[in-house]
Amino acid sequence: MKVTIYFHECEHQGDMQNYLGELMECNAKIVTDSLDYEAETGTIEIEVEHYGEFLGRFEDTDAYEFSSLCS
């Protein structure tokens, strides 16, 4: 399953790279990323085999709070 996630960065630079790492730690394969470090926003397309398992793990990361998956 492919999922597109939109991110905004916390108040200090460097978070976007951390978000990529946290996605991979949750068993997501990065398909594409379009990160604008100056604007502190980005879009990351991932592929996951088991979305429910991925989301359960991702909800426990710092990146989740700054993603479009956070409700």
PDB file of N, CA, C and O in Angstrom, chain B, residues numbered from 101:
ATOM      1  N   MET B 101       0.845  -1.178   0.000  1.00  0.00           N
ATOM      2  CA  MET B 101       0.000   0.000   0.000  1.00  0.00           C
ATOM      3  C   MET B 101       0.888   1.239   0.000  1.00  0.00           C
ATOM      4  O   MET B 101       1.830   1.340   0.787  1.00  0.00           O
ATOM      5  N   LYS B 102       0.579   2.180  -0.892  1.00  0.00           N
ATOM      6  CA  LYS B 102       1.319   3.446  -0.924  1.00  0.00           C
ATOM      7  C   LYS B 102       0.521   4.514  -0.189  1.00  0.00           C
ATOM      8  O   LYS B 102      -0.702   4.592  -0.307  1.00  0.00           O
ATOM      9  N   VAL B 103       1.237   5.329   0.568  1.00  0.00           N
ATOM     10  CA  VAL B 103       0.620   6.387   1.362  1.00  0.00           C
ATOM     11  C   VAL B 103       1.457   7.650   1.187  1.00  0.00           C
ATOM     12  O   VAL B 103       2.686   7.591   1.223  1.00  0.00           O
ATOM     13  N   THR B 104       0.801   8.780   1.000  1.00  0.00           N
ATOM     14  CA  THR B 104       1.490  10.069   0.932  1.00  0.00           C
ATOM     15  C   THR B 104       1.235  10.803   2.243  1.00  0.00           C
ATOM     16  O   THR B 104       0.092  10.960   2.672  1.00  0.00           O
ATOM     17  N   ILE B 105       2.323  11.248   2.873  1.00  0.00           N
ATOM     18  CA  ILE B 105       2.241  11.927   4.165  1.00  0.00           C
ATOM     19  C   ILE B 105       2.830  13.321   4.016  1.00  0.00           C
ATOM     20  O   ILE B 105       3.909  13.494   3.450  1.00  0.00           O
ATOM     21  N   TYR B 106       2.117  14.303   4.524  1.00  0.00           N
ATOM     22  CA  TYR B 106       2.574  15.686   4.508  1.00  0.00           C
ATOM     23  C   TYR B 106       3.121  16.025   5.900  1.00  0.00           C
ATOM     24  O   TYR B 106       2.524  15.669   6.917  1.00  0.00           O
ATOM     25  N   PHE B 107       4.254  16.711   5.927  1.00  0.00           N
ATOM     26  CA  PHE B 107       4.897  17.055   7.191  1.00  0.00           C
ATOM     27  C   PHE B 107       5.123  18.553   7.298  1.00  0.00           C
ATOM     28  O   PHE B 107       5.298  19.241   6.292  1.00  0.00           O
ATOM     29  N   HIS B 108       5.116  19.046   8.517  1.00  0.00           N
ATOM     30  CA  HIS B 108       5.633  20.375   8.832  1.00  0.00           C
ATOM     31  C   HIS B 108       6.629  20.159   9.956  1.00  0.00           C
ATOM     32  O   HIS B 108       6.477  19.252  10.775  1.00  0.00           O
ATOM     33  N   GLU B 109       7.633  20.989   9.985  1.00  0.00           N
ATOM     34  CA  GLU B 109       8.742  20.787  10.908  1.00  0.00           C
ATOM     35  C   GLU B 109       8.496  21.499  12.230  1.00  0.00           C
ATOM     36  O   GLU B 109       7.782  22.499  12.314  1.00  0.00           O
ATOM     37  N   CYS B 110       9.102  20.954  13.225  1.00  0.00           N
ATOM     38  CA  CYS B 110       9.111  21.568  14.547  1.00  0.00           C
ATOM     39  C   CYS B 110       9.861  22.900  14.445  1.00  0.00           C
ATOM     40  O   CYS B 110      10.208  23.321  13.342  1.00  0.00           O
ATOM     41  N   GLU B 111      10.110  23.551  15.544  1.00  0.00           N
ATOM     42  CA  GLU B 111      10.686  24.891  15.510  1.00  0.00           C
ATOM     43  C   GLU B 111      12.196  24.948  15.307  1.00  0.00           C
ATOM     44  O   GLU B 111      12.770  26.037  15.327  1.00  0.00           O
ATOM     45  N   HIS B 112      12.833  23.843  15.119  1.00  0.00           N
ATOM     46  CA  HIS B 112      14.263  23.878  14.823  1.00  0.00           C
ATOM     47  C   HIS B 112      14.547  23.042  13.585  1.00  0.00           C
ATOM     48  O   HIS B 112      13.836  22.078  13.302  1.00  0.00           O
ATOM     49  N   GLN B 113      15.565  23.404  12.865  1.00  0.00           N
ATOM     50  CA  GLN B 113      15.862  22.728  11.605  1.00  0.00           C
ATOM     51  C   GLN B 113      16.473  21.363  11.858  1.00  0.00           C
ATOM     52  O   GLN B 113      17.103  21.130  12.890  1.00  0.00           O
ATOM     53  N   GLY B 114      16.281  20.480  10.920  1.00  0.00           N
ATOM     54  CA  GLY B 114      16.855  19.151  11.000  1.00  0.00           C
ATOM     55  C   GLY B 114      15.844  18.055  11.255  1.00  0.00           C
ATOM     56  O   GLY B 114      16.170  16.873  11.140  1.00  0.00           O
ATOM     57  N   ASP B 115      14.617  18.427  11.600  1.00  0.00           N
ATOM     58  CA  ASP B 115      13.620  17.414  11.920  1.00  0.00           C
ATOM     59  C   ASP B 115      13.221  16.588  10.708  1.00  0.00           C
ATOM     60  O   ASP B 115      12.952  15.393  10.837  1.00  0.00           O
ATOM     61  N   MET B 116      13.178  17.194   9.554  1.00  0.00           N
ATOM     62  CA  MET B 116      12.721  16.472   8.371  1.00  0.00           C
ATOM     63  C   MET B 116      13.533  15.197   8.139  1.00  0.00           C
ATOM     64  O   MET B 116      12.965  14.154   7.813  1.00  0.00           O
ATOM     65  N   GLN B 117      14.824  15.272   8.299  1.00  0.00           N
ATOM     66  CA  GLN B 117      15.676  14.096   8.120  1.00  0.00           C
ATOM     67  C   GLN B 117      15.343  13.041   9.180  1.00  0.00           C
ATOM     68  O   GLN B 117      15.351  11.844   8.894  1.00  0.00           O
ATOM     69  N   ASN B 118      15.053  13.488  10.398  1.00  0.00           N
ATOM     70  CA  ASN B 118      14.662  12.559  11.461  1.00  0.00           C
ATOM     71  C   ASN B 118      13.348  11.860  11.125  1.00  0.00           C
ATOM     72  O   ASN B 118      13.176  10.679  11.428  1.00  0.00           O
ATOM     73  N   TYR B 119      12.423  12.584  10.500  1.00  0.00           N
ATOM     74  CA  TYR B 119      11.135  11.996  10.135  1.00  0.00           C
ATOM     75  C   TYR B 119      11.333  10.831   9.162  1.00  0.00           C
ATOM     76  O   TYR B 119      10.671   9.800   9.280  1.00  0.00           O
ATOM     77  N   LEU B 120      12.230  10.997   8.216  1.00  0.00           N
ATOM     78  CA  LEU B 120      12.526   9.901   7.281  1.00  0.00           C
ATOM     79  C   LEU B 120      13.009   8.670   8.041  1.00  0.00           C
ATOM     80  O   LEU B 120      12.570   7.552   7.771  1.00  0.00           O
ATOM     81  N   GLY B 121      13.909   8.881   8.988  1.00  0.00           N
ATOM     82  CA  GLY B 121      14.439   7.780   9.784  1.00  0.00           C
ATOM     83  C   GLY B 121      13.363   7.093  10.603  1.00  0.00           C
ATOM     84  O   GLY B 121      13.335   5.865  10.694  1.00  0.00           O
ATOM     85  N   GLU B 122      12.481   7.873  11.196  1.00  0.00           N
ATOM     86  CA  GLU B 122      11.417   7.287  12.009  1.00  0.00           C
ATOM     87  C   GLU B 122      10.441   6.492  11.151  1.00  0.00           C
ATOM     88  O   GLU B 122       9.948   5.450  11.583  1.00  0.00           O
ATOM     89  N   LEU B 123      10.159   6.965   9.953  1.00  0.00           N
ATOM     90  CA  LEU B 123       9.300   6.201   9.046  1.00  0.00           C
ATOM     91  C   LEU B 123       9.927   4.852   8.721  1.00  0.00           C
ATOM     92  O   LEU B 123       9.242   3.830   8.735  1.00  0.00           O
ATOM     93  N   MET B 124      11.222   4.843   8.430  1.00  0.00           N
ATOM     94  CA  MET B 124      11.904   3.595   8.100  1.00  0.00           C
ATOM     95  C   MET B 124      11.946   2.660   9.304  1.00  0.00           C
ATOM     96  O   MET B 124      11.846   1.444   9.140  1.00  0.00           O
ATOM     97  N   GLU B 125      12.093   3.205  10.510  1.00  0.00           N
ATOM     98  CA  GLU B 125      12.084   2.381  11.719  1.00  0.00           C
ATOM     99  C   GLU B 125      10.723   1.722  11.934  1.00  0.00           C
ATOM    100  O   GLU B 125      10.629   0.705  12.622  1.00  0.00           O
ATOM    101  N   CYS B 126       9.685   2.286  11.358  1.00  0.00           N
ATOM    102  CA  CYS B 126       8.329   1.731  11.459  1.00  0.00           C
ATOM    103  C   CYS B 126       8.014   0.810  10.287  1.00  0.00           C
ATOM    104  O   CYS B 126       6.849   0.512  10.024  1.00  0.00           O
ATOM    105  N   ASN B 127       9.043   0.362   9.589  1.00  0.00           N
ATOM    106  CA  ASN B 127       8.941  -0.569   8.458  1.00  0.00           C
ATOM    107  C   ASN B 127       8.314   0.036   7.211  1.00  0.00           C
ATOM    108  O   ASN B 127       7.719  -0.682   6.408  1.00  0.00           O
ATOM    109  N   ALA B 128       8.440   1.337   7.043  1.00  0.00           N
ATOM    110  CA  ALA B 128       7.975   1.977   5.814  1.00  0.00           C
ATOM    111  C   ALA B 128       9.144   2.068   4.835  1.00  0.00           C
ATOM    112  O   ALA B 128      10.274   2.367   5.222  1.00  0.00           O
ATOM    113  N   LYS B 129       8.857   1.812   3.587  1.00  0.00           N
ATOM    114  CA  LYS B 129       9.842   1.979   2.522  1.00  0.00           C
ATOM    115  C   LYS B 129       9.588   3.356   1.915  1.00  0.00           C
ATOM    116  O   LYS B 129       8.470   3.650   1.494  1.00  0.00           O
ATOM    117  N   ILE B 130      10.614   4.196   1.868  1.00  0.00           N
ATOM    118  CA  ILE B 130      10.484   5.532   1.286  1.00  0.00           C
ATOM    119  C   ILE B 130      10.478   5.385  -0.228  1.00  0.00           C
ATOM    120  O   ILE B 130      11.432   4.872  -0.813  1.00  0.00           O
ATOM    121  N   VAL B 131       9.398   5.837  -0.862  1.00  0.00           N
ATOM    122  CA  VAL B 131       9.283   5.780  -2.315  1.00  0.00           C
ATOM    123  C   VAL B 131       9.827   7.079  -2.903  1.00  0.00           C
ATOM    124  O   VAL B 131      10.706   7.052  -3.765  1.00  0.00           O
ATOM    125  N   THR B 132       9.312   8.205  -2.442  1.00  0.00           N
ATOM    126  CA  THR B 132       9.822   9.512  -2.859  1.00  0.00           C
ATOM    127  C   THR B 132       9.719  10.472  -1.686  1.00  0.00           C
ATOM    128  O   THR B 132       8.906  10.294  -0.778  1.00  0.00           O
ATOM    129  N   ASP B 133      10.555  11.483  -1.729  1.00  0.00           N
ATOM    130  CA  ASP B 133      10.411  12.550  -0.739  1.00  0.00           C
ATOM    131  C   ASP B 133      10.685  13.880  -1.410  1.00  0.00           C
ATOM    132  O   ASP B 133      11.559  14.011  -2.267  1.00  0.00           O
ATOM    133  N   SER B 134       9.915  14.849  -0.994  1.00  0.00           N
ATOM    134  CA  SER B 134      10.055  16.212  -1.489  1.00  0.00           C
ATOM    135  C   SER B 134      10.084  17.103  -0.256  1.00  0.00           C
ATOM    136  O   SER B 134       9.053  17.597   0.200  1.00  0.00           O
ATOM    137  N   LEU B 135      11.283  17.297   0.270  1.00  0.00           N
ATOM    138  CA  LEU B 135      11.436  18.052   1.505  1.00  0.00           C
ATOM    139  C   LEU B 135      11.977  19.437   1.205  1.00  0.00           C
ATOM    140  O   LEU B 135      12.991  19.583   0.522  1.00  0.00           O
ATOM    141  N   ASP B 136      11.306  20.437   1.710  1.00  0.00           N
ATOM    142  CA  ASP B 136      11.737  21.824   1.558  1.00  0.00           C
ATOM    143  C   ASP B 136      12.246  22.289   2.918  1.00  0.00           C
ATOM    144  O   ASP B 136      11.472  22.707   3.779  1.00  0.00           O
ATOM    145  N   TYR B 137      13.545  22.208   3.089  1.00  0.00           N
ATOM    146  CA  TYR B 137      14.136  22.510   4.391  1.00  0.00           C
ATOM    147  C   TYR B 137      13.963  23.979   4.764  1.00  0.00           C
ATOM    148  O   TYR B 137      13.843  24.307   5.944  1.00  0.00           O
ATOM    149  N   GLU B 138      13.950  24.853   3.783  1.00  0.00           N
ATOM    150  CA  GLU B 138      13.787  26.283   4.065  1.00  0.00           C
ATOM    151  C   GLU B 138      12.365  26.583   4.559  1.00  0.00           C
ATOM    152  O   GLU B 138      12.178  27.334   5.516  1.00  0.00           O
ATOM    153  N   ALA B 139      11.385  25.996   3.905  1.00  0.00           N
ATOM    154  CA  ALA B 139       9.985  26.222   4.293  1.00  0.00           C
ATOM    155  C   ALA B 139       9.567  25.325   5.459  1.00  0.00           C
ATOM    156  O   ALA B 139       8.500  25.509   6.045  1.00  0.00           O
ATOM    157  N   GLU B 140      10.418  24.357   5.784  1.00  0.00           N
ATOM    158  CA  GLU B 140      10.161  23.397   6.851  1.00  0.00           C
ATOM    159  C   GLU B 140       8.870  22.613   6.620  1.00  0.00           C
ATOM    160  O   GLU B 140       8.084  22.403   7.544  1.00  0.00           O
ATOM    161  N   THR B 141       8.665  22.187   5.386  1.00  0.00           N
ATOM    162  CA  THR B 141       7.533  21.353   5.011  1.00  0.00           C
ATOM    163  C   THR B 141       8.030  20.251   4.088  1.00  0.00           C
ATOM    164  O   THR B 141       9.147  20.310   3.575  1.00  0.00           O
ATOM    165  N   GLY B 142       7.206  19.269   3.889  1.00  0.00           N
ATOM    166  CA  GLY B 142       7.601  18.223   2.973  1.00  0.00           C
ATOM    167  C   GLY B 142       6.515  17.206   2.744  1.00  0.00           C
ATOM    168  O   GLY B 142       5.552  17.103   3.503  1.00  0.00           O
ATOM    169  N   THR B 143       6.693  16.460   1.683  1.00  0.00           N
ATOM    170  CA  THR B 143       5.810  15.367   1.331  1.00  0.00           C
ATOM    171  C   THR B 143       6.667  14.128   1.180  1.00  0.00           C
ATOM    172  O   THR B 143       7.700  14.149   0.511  1.00  0.00           O
ATOM    173  N   ILE B 144       6.229  13.055   1.804  1.00  0.00           N
ATOM    174  CA  ILE B 144       6.957  11.799   1.717  1.00  0.00           C
ATOM    175  C   ILE B 144       5.968  10.715   1.319  1.00  0.00           C
ATOM    176  O   ILE B 144       4.944  10.527   1.975  1.00  0.00           O
ATOM    177  N   GLU B 145       6.278  10.008   0.245  1.00  0.00           N
ATOM    178  CA  GLU B 145       5.454   8.884  -0.171  1.00  0.00           C
ATOM    179  C   GLU B 145       6.128   7.615   0.321  1.00  0.00           C
ATOM    180  O   GLU B 145       7.313   7.388   0.078  1.00  0.00           O
ATOM    181  N   ILE B 146       5.356   6.794   1.014  1.00  0.00           N
ATOM    182  CA  ILE B 146       5.895   5.552   1.555  1.00  0.00           C
ATOM    183  C   ILE B 146       5.105   4.368   1.018  1.00  0.00           C
ATOM    184  O   ILE B 146       4.013   4.514   0.470  1.00  0.00           O
ATOM    185  N   GLU B 147       5.687   3.205   1.193  1.00  0.00           N
ATOM    186  CA  GLU B 147       5.005   1.957   0.879  1.00  0.00           C
ATOM    187  C   GLU B 147       5.111   1.076   2.114  1.00  0.00           C
ATOM    188  O   GLU B 147       6.193   0.901   2.675  1.00  0.00           O
ATOM    189  N   VAL B 148       3.980   0.523   2.531  1.00  0.00           N
ATOM    190  CA  VAL B 148       3.953  -0.365   3.687  1.00  0.00           C
ATOM    191  C   VAL B 148       3.153  -1.617   3.334  1.00  0.00           C
ATOM    192  O   VAL B 148       2.209  -1.564   2.547  1.00  0.00           O
ATOM    193  N   GLU B 149       3.544  -2.732   3.924  1.00  0.00           N
ATOM    194  CA  GLU B 149       2.813  -3.976   3.686  1.00  0.00           C
ATOM    195  C   GLU B 149       1.578  -4.059   4.571  1.00  0.00           C
ATOM    196  O   GLU B 149       0.510  -4.467   4.114  1.00  0.00           O
ATOM    197  N   HIS B 150       1.720  -3.676   5.827  1.00  0.00           N
ATOM    198  CA  HIS B 150       0.633  -3.776   6.795  1.00  0.00           C
ATOM    199  C   HIS B 150       0.406  -2.401   7.407  1.00  0.00           C
ATOM    200  O   HIS B 150       1.080  -2.015   8.362  1.00  0.00           O
ATOM    201  N   TYR B 151      -0.555  -1.664   6.843  1.00  0.00           N
ATOM    202  CA  TYR B 151      -0.785  -0.281   7.255  1.00  0.00           C
ATOM    203  C   TYR B 151      -1.119  -0.165   8.742  1.00  0.00           C
ATOM    204  O   TYR B 151      -0.603   0.729   9.412  1.00  0.00           O
ATOM    205  N   GLY B 152      -1.951  -1.027   9.261  1.00  0.00           N
ATOM    206  CA  GLY B 152      -2.338  -0.966  10.667  1.00  0.00           C
ATOM    207  C   GLY B 152      -1.148  -1.110  11.597  1.00  0.00           C
ATOM    208  O   GLY B 152      -1.034  -0.380  12.582  1.00  0.00           O
ATOM    209  N   GLU B 153      -0.272  -2.037  11.293  1.00  0.00           N
ATOM    210  CA  GLU B 153       0.936  -2.232  12.100  1.00  0.00           C
ATOM    211  C   GLU B 153       1.846  -1.007  11.995  1.00  0.00           C
ATOM    212  O   GLU B 153       2.385  -0.529  12.993  1.00  0.00           O
ATOM    213  N   PHE B 154       2.006  -0.513  10.770  1.00  0.00           N
ATOM    214  CA  PHE B 154       2.826   0.681  10.583  1.00  0.00           C
ATOM    215  C   PHE B 154       2.282   1.839  11.407  1.00  0.00           C
ATOM    216  O   PHE B 154       3.029   2.485  12.142  1.00  0.00           O
ATOM    217  N   LEU B 155       0.983   2.106  11.288  1.00  0.00           N
ATOM    218  CA  LEU B 155       0.392   3.243  11.975  1.00  0.00           C
ATOM    219  C   LEU B 155       0.514   3.104  13.490  1.00  0.00           C
ATOM    220  O   LEU B 155       0.787   4.087  14.180  1.00  0.00           O
ATOM    221  N   GLY B 156       0.318   1.910  14.009  1.00  0.00           N
ATOM    222  CA  GLY B 156       0.479   1.669  15.437  1.00  0.00           C
ATOM    223  C   GLY B 156       1.866   2.032  15.929  1.00  0.00           C
ATOM    224  O   GLY B 156       2.013   2.603  17.009  1.00  0.00           O
ATOM    225  N   ARG B 157       2.872   1.711  15.157  1.00  0.00           N
ATOM    226  CA  ARG B 157       4.253   2.047  15.525  1.00  0.00           C
ATOM    227  C   ARG B 157       4.535   3.528  15.306  1.00  0.00           C
ATOM    228  O   ARG B 157       5.188   4.176  16.125  1.00  0.00           O
ATOM    229  N   PHE B 158       4.031   4.059  14.181  1.00  0.00           N
ATOM    230  CA  PHE B 158       4.314   5.452  13.830  1.00  0.00           C
ATOM    231  C   PHE B 158       3.694   6.421  14.827  1.00  0.00           C
ATOM    232  O   PHE B 158       4.263   7.481  15.089  1.00  0.00           O
ATOM    233  N   GLU B 159       2.541   6.078  15.386  1.00  0.00           N
ATOM    234  CA  GLU B 159       1.882   6.940  16.364  1.00  0.00           C
ATOM    235  C   GLU B 159       2.739   7.193  17.603  1.00  0.00           C
ATOM    236  O   GLU B 159       2.513   8.167  18.321  1.00  0.00           O
ATOM    237  N   ASP B 160       3.707   6.338  17.856  1.00  0.00           N
ATOM    238  CA  ASP B 160       4.594   6.485  19.014  1.00  0.00           C
ATOM    239  C   ASP B 160       5.858   7.269  18.714  1.00  0.00           C
ATOM    240  O   ASP B 160       6.744   7.352  19.565  1.00  0.00           O
ATOM    241  N   THR B 161       5.965   7.851  17.519  1.00  0.00           N
ATOM    242  CA  THR B 161       7.164   8.599  17.141  1.00  0.00           C
ATOM    243  C   THR B 161       6.932  10.099  17.278  1.00  0.00           C
ATOM    244  O   THR B 161       5.794  10.563  17.340  1.00  0.00           O
ATOM    245  N   ASP B 162       8.030  10.848  17.323  1.00  0.00           N
ATOM    246  CA  ASP B 162       7.940  12.312  17.330  1.00  0.00           C
ATOM    247  C   ASP B 162       7.384  12.824  16.005  1.00  0.00           C
ATOM    248  O   ASP B 162       6.671  13.827  15.977  1.00  0.00           O
ATOM    249  N   ALA B 163       7.702  12.147  14.918  1.00  0.00           N
ATOM    250  CA  ALA B 163       7.288  12.578  13.587  1.00  0.00           C
ATOM    251  C   ALA B 163       5.777  12.575  13.433  1.00  0.00           C
ATOM    252  O   ALA B 163       5.232  13.401  12.701  1.00  0.00           O
ATOM    253  N   TYR B 164       5.093  11.667  14.105  1.00  0.00           N
ATOM    254  CA  TYR B 164       3.641  11.539  13.958  1.00  0.00           C
ATOM    255  C   TYR B 164       2.923  12.855  14.229  1.00  0.00           C
ATOM    256  O   TYR B 164       2.016  13.234  13.488  1.00  0.00           O
ATOM    257  N   GLU B 165       3.323  13.544  15.280  1.00  0.00           N
ATOM    258  CA  GLU B 165       2.677  14.796  15.682  1.00  0.00           C
ATOM    259  C   GLU B 165       2.750  15.866  14.594  1.00  0.00           C
ATOM    260  O   GLU B 165       1.892  16.747  14.532  1.00  0.00           O
ATOM    261  N   PHE B 166       3.762  15.795  13.746  1.00  0.00           N
ATOM    262  CA  PHE B 166       3.986  16.808  12.703  1.00  0.00           C
ATOM    263  C   PHE B 166       3.574  16.311  11.320  1.00  0.00           C
ATOM    264  O   PHE B 166       3.953  16.893  10.304  1.00  0.00           O
ATOM    265  N   SER B 167       2.792  15.227  11.291  1.00  0.00           N
ATOM    266  CA  SER B 167       2.382  14.635  10.010  1.00  0.00           C
ATOM    267  C   SER B 167       0.893  14.827   9.769  1.00  0.00           C
ATOM    268  O   SER B 167       0.125  15.150  10.675  1.00  0.00           O
ATOM    269  N   SER B 168       0.518  14.620   8.526  1.00  0.00           N
ATOM    270  CA  SER B 168      -0.897  14.695   8.158  1.00  0.00           C
ATOM    271  C   SER B 168      -1.689  13.501   8.676  1.00  0.00           C
ATOM    272  O   SER B 168      -2.917  13.504   8.586  1.00  0.00           O
ATOM    273  N   LEU B 169      -1.027  12.483   9.212  1.00  0.00           N
ATOM    274  CA  LEU B 169      -1.726  11.328   9.769  1.00  0.00           C
ATOM    275  C   LEU B 169      -2.232  11.586  11.186  1.00  0.00           C
ATOM    276  O   LEU B 169      -3.069  10.843  11.698  1.00  0.00           O
ATOM    277  N   CYS B 170      -1.727  12.630  11.808  1.00  0.00           N
ATOM    278  CA  CYS B 170      -2.143  12.991  13.160  1.00  0.00           C
ATOM    279  C   CYS B 170      -3.500  13.677  13.080  1.00  0.00           C
ATOM    280  O   CYS B 170      -3.664  14.666  12.366  1.00  0.00           O
ATOM    281  N   SER B 171      -4.457  13.151  13.809  1.00  0.00           N
ATOM    282  CA  SER B 171      -5.804  13.750  13.723  1.00  0.00           C
ATOM    283  C   SER B 171      -6.038  14.817  14.760  1.00  0.00           C
ATOM    284  O   SER B 171      -7.118  15.405  14.808  1.00  0.00           O
TER     285      SER B 171
END
